[in-house]
Structure formats: structure tokens, C-alpha cells
Amino acid sequence: MKLFAGILTLALSFATLASSGESKTFTYDGSQNSVELILKGEKTHTEYRYEDRQSICYRTEIVGYRTICTGGGPRPYPGPGPRPYPGPRHCFREPIYRQVSYPCTQTVRVPFEVKDYDVDARVLIDVSNLEGIATTGEQFTATLKGDALKLTAKGSKKFILVLKNQSVRENQVGAVKYMDALYAIDLVEAAPVLKTLKMTKITMKKPVLTFEFGPLAKTANFAYSLKVAKDKTIGSDEIIFNKELAANDLSISTSNTLSSAQVDFDALGIKLSSGKFKITAKAEFRPEGEIMNYSQFNDSLDSSRTLSYKLR
């Protein structure tokens, strides 16, 4: 016999509640560099009790039989209808089943929340506009759920929002947990960064690789990496070199219109023998902090170019 609990019973068995809290948003428009937000919440944990609930169950019953026959000897072929199994005719009775419902009592595991303590959070958001450029509004949302605190951001895409520093201090007094949080955010103008990351050219004049990109943004940090792979006729390419370059691994010159980087393969110990190679140079915006609105730039905060190079 198979028993099936009703949909309501299943829902009650798996439903859970959560600690409570709230969210508040600060919109930075240049008129105010910092703000203090007060958030309140409640930390709980889940416990369970068992209850008997009236429900509908199902059982399988036999309601009749049907006769099934196989075999019966050969028939001239081709002919109409299915061709029977060869050999002597054999018949047997097969039961017919159906599902029958009936009222029953189900024991279910029911979750409920038990309060641990109240939470009071004081959140200070401090914004630095490095270039002093006007903005239509950068939104920062502080969310408290139980005693979990986080800050998210949605920008105008005019700036890259960099979380430069964050600290959270906690102190519990009796039935109340107090939280003091500081978030320091830099606004980095996006346009110069995106312009820098536009790679335009990559060339090789052994042993020096040269790649060109936009003029360097003054207030931004960038990281560069290099990958060299030798083409294989059979199997995977052979990776000869693949790592991020240190500051002394390349030489960069820049002007108002473009930048040029030179990498000496001999200085890096990269030896190229005859064959075909794929040489990939990559540049990436690398600020001192976490980029809060990275997804708004659709992976445009890094760029690369690949050179197919043949050495005889």
C-alpha cells in the first residue's frame, strides 16, 4: 500500500520562517557625502513540533482482471493486423488496479520561530567622489536580516563604485545586539577606465611583444597578464607561459590618445622555437577594493587581444 500526503500537508512540513529586518537606501547626488542609517531587526532560530493533521490518503485496490494471450502459431506473411508470437497459445489473467482515496490522519513536522534577541544596527555610508563630477544618483542599500548586514549598490553607470573599506563591530547587551558598521566608497569615473581598456593592436617583433590600448586613466589601477600557447596538430595546445605580469615585467608609455606596453620575452624566460603560437595580452581594471556594481558594465572592465604568431 502506498500513502500520499496532500499538498497542504507537504507545504506545512517544509515551510520555514526567517529572522526579520529591514532595508534602507541612500541616494548619493553630490549634495551629501555621508549618511547614517538606523536599521532594526530580530534574530530568530527555527524549532519544530509534531502535529496530527486530517488529510486524504490513497491506497491501491484490485478492481478486476483482464485476460492476455500470446502465441497461437504462425500466420502467412504478409497479412493484415499484427503478427502473433510463434508457438503454442498461452493465456493468463492480469489484475487491474486503481487508486482509492480515504480520510486519514498524518503526523507532520511543523517549523516555528523562536526569538533569540533584537538587533539595532547603525550604518555609516561615506562616499568620496574622486573627480568631483556631478551624478544623477548612485544608490546604496543597507539590508539587515536578523544579525546579517550587507550593503549593495546600483549606479548610474557614470561611475564604478568601489568599496574601499568596510568594518562591522558587534556588541550584545542583554537581549539586544548592537552593530556599528562603516562603509567607505570611492566613485571612479567609468569613461576614462573603459577608454583605457580598449585594446587596439598587438604585434610581435622578437623578442618584444607590443600591445596598444587607450590612454591611462589617472586615478585607476590596472593589472596586465600574458598567455603564450603553442599550437599542437594533435591534442591540446601547450601552455608555455600564463601569469599576471609584475610592474617590472613590462614598460608602458602613454599619451593623450593611446598607451603602449612592451614585454621582453627574453627577460621573462619565454623561449619560442619554430611553430605556431597564440599570444594573448589582457588588461583588467584592478582597484584597491571591491567593485560593487561590476554587473552593470557587462564584463567590460577587462579586455584582451590575441596574436597568431608563426616562427620558422
ChimeraX attribute file (.defattr): number of C-alpha atoms within 10 A of each C-alpha:
attribute: neighborCount
match mode: 1-to-1
recipient: residues
	/A:1	6
	/A:2	8
	/A:3	12
	/A:4	14
	/A:5	15
	/A:6	14
	/A:7	11
	/A:8	9
	/A:9	19
	/A:10	13
	/A:11	12
	/A:12	13
	/A:13	16
	/A:14	11
	/A:15	11
	/A:16	14
	/A:17	12
	/A:18	14
	/A:19	19
	/A:20	16
	/A:21	20
	/A:22	15
	/A:23	17
	/A:24	14
	/A:25	14
	/A:26	18
	/A:27	17
	/A:28	21
	/A:29	13
	/A:30	17
	/A:31	9
	/A:32	11
	/A:33	12
	/A:34	16
	/A:35	13
	/A:36	13
	/A:37	16
	/A:38	16
	/A:39	20
	/A:40	19
	/A:41	23
	/A:42	21
	/A:43	21
	/A:44	19
	/A:45	14
	/A:46	13
	/A:47	12
	/A:48	14
	/A:49	9
	/A:50	11
	/A:51	12
	/A:52	11
	/A:53	12
	/A:54	13
	/A:55	17
	/A:56	17
	/A:57	18
	/A:58	18
	/A:59	13
	/A:60	13
	/A:61	13
	/A:62	10
	/A:63	10
	/A:64	11
	/A:65	12
	/A:66	9
	/A:67	9
	/A:68	10
	/A:69	12
	/A:70	14
	/A:71	14
	/A:72	13
	/A:73	12
	/A:74	12
	/A:75	12
	/A:76	7
	/A:77	7
	/A:78	8
	/A:79	8
	/A:80	7
	/A:81	6
	/A:82	8
	/A:83	14
	/A:84	14
	/A:85	14
	/A:86	12
	/A:87	11
	/A:88	10
	/A:89	12
	/A:90	10
	/A:91	10
	/A:92	10
	/A:93	11
	/A:94	11
	/A:95	11
	/A:96	11
	/A:97	12
	/A:98	12
	/A:99	13
	/A:100	10
	/A:101	13
	/A:102	10
	/A:103	10
	/A:104	14
	/A:105	13
	/A:106	17
	/A:107	13
	/A:108	19
	/A:109	18
	/A:110	17
	/A:111	18
	/A:112	15
	/A:113	15
	/A:114	14
	/A:115	12
	/A:116	15
	/A:117	17
	/A:118	20
	/A:119	24
	/A:120	21
	/A:121	23
	/A:122	17
	/A:123	23
	/A:124	18
	/A:125	22
	/A:126	18
	/A:127	22
	/A:128	17
	/A:129	18
	/A:130	11
	/A:131	11
	/A:132	11
	/A:133	12
	/A:134	11
	/A:135	16
	/A:136	12
	/A:137	16
	/A:138	20
	/A:139	15
	/A:140	20
	/A:141	17
	/A:142	21
	/A:143	21
	/A:144	24
	/A:145	19
	/A:146	22
	/A:147	23
	/A:148	14
	/A:149	18
	/A:150	14
	/A:151	18
	/A:152	13
	/A:153	19
	/A:154	18
	/A:155	21
	/A:156	14
	/A:157	17
	/A:158	17
	/A:159	19
	/A:160	24
	/A:161	28
	/A:162	22
	/A:163	23
	/A:164	17
	/A:165	14
	/A:166	14
	/A:167	9
	/A:168	13
	/A:169	11
	/A:170	13
	/A:171	10
	/A:172	13
	/A:173	8
	/A:174	8
	/A:175	11
	/A:176	16
	/A:177	19
	/A:178	17
	/A:179	20
	/A:180	15
	/A:181	18
	/A:182	16
	/A:183	19
	/A:184	17
	/A:185	23
	/A:186	22
	/A:187	21
	/A:188	23
	/A:189	21
	/A:190	17
	/A:191	13
	/A:192	16
	/A:193	26
	/A:194	18
	/A:195	16
	/A:196	25
	/A:197	24
	/A:198	20
	/A:199	21
	/A:200	14
	/A:201	13
	/A:202	21
	/A:203	16
	/A:204	15
	/A:205	8
	/A:206	11
	/A:207	13
	/A:208	15
	/A:209	18
	/A:210	18
	/A:211	23
	/A:212	23
	/A:213	22
	/A:214	21
	/A:215	20
	/A:216	24
	/A:217	18
	/A:218	8
	/A:219	12
	/A:220	16
	/A:221	13
	/A:222	16
	/A:223	15
	/A:224	21
	/A:225	16
	/A:226	17
	/A:227	16
	/A:228	21
	/A:229	19
	/A:230	22
	/A:231	18
	/A:232	12
	/A:233	8
	/A:234	6
	/A:235	7
	/A:236	10
	/A:237	14
	/A:238	12
	/A:239	13
	/A:240	14
	/A:241	16
	/A:242	14
	/A:243	10
	/A:244	15
	/A:245	15
	/A:246	10
	/A:247	10
	/A:248	7
	/A:249	15
	/A:250	18
	/A:251	12
	/A:252	14
	/A:253	12
	/A:254	14
	/A:255	10
	/A:256	8
	/A:257	11
	/A:258	17
	/A:259	18
	/A:260	20
	/A:261	18
	/A:262	18
	/A:263	21
	/A:264	17
	/A:265	16
	/A:266	12
	/A:267	11
	/A:268	12
	/A:269	9
	/A:270	13
	/A:271	10
	/A:272	18
	/A:273	11
	/A:274	9
	/A:275	12
	/A:276	17
	/A:277	23
	/A:278	16
	/A:279	22
	/A:280	18
	/A:281	24
	/A:282	19
	/A:283	21
	/A:284	18
	/A:285	19
	/A:286	15
	/A:287	18
	/A:288	13
	/A:289	15
	/A:290	14
	/A:291	18
	/A:292	18
	/A:293	18
	/A:294	18
	/A:295	11
	/A:296	13
	/A:297	12
	/A:298	7
	/A:299	9
	/A:300	15
	/A:301	20
	/A:302	19
	/A:303	18
	/A:304	19
	/A:305	16
	/A:306	18
	/A:307	17
	/A:308	15
	/A:309	14
	/A:310	14
	/A:311	10
	/A:312	6
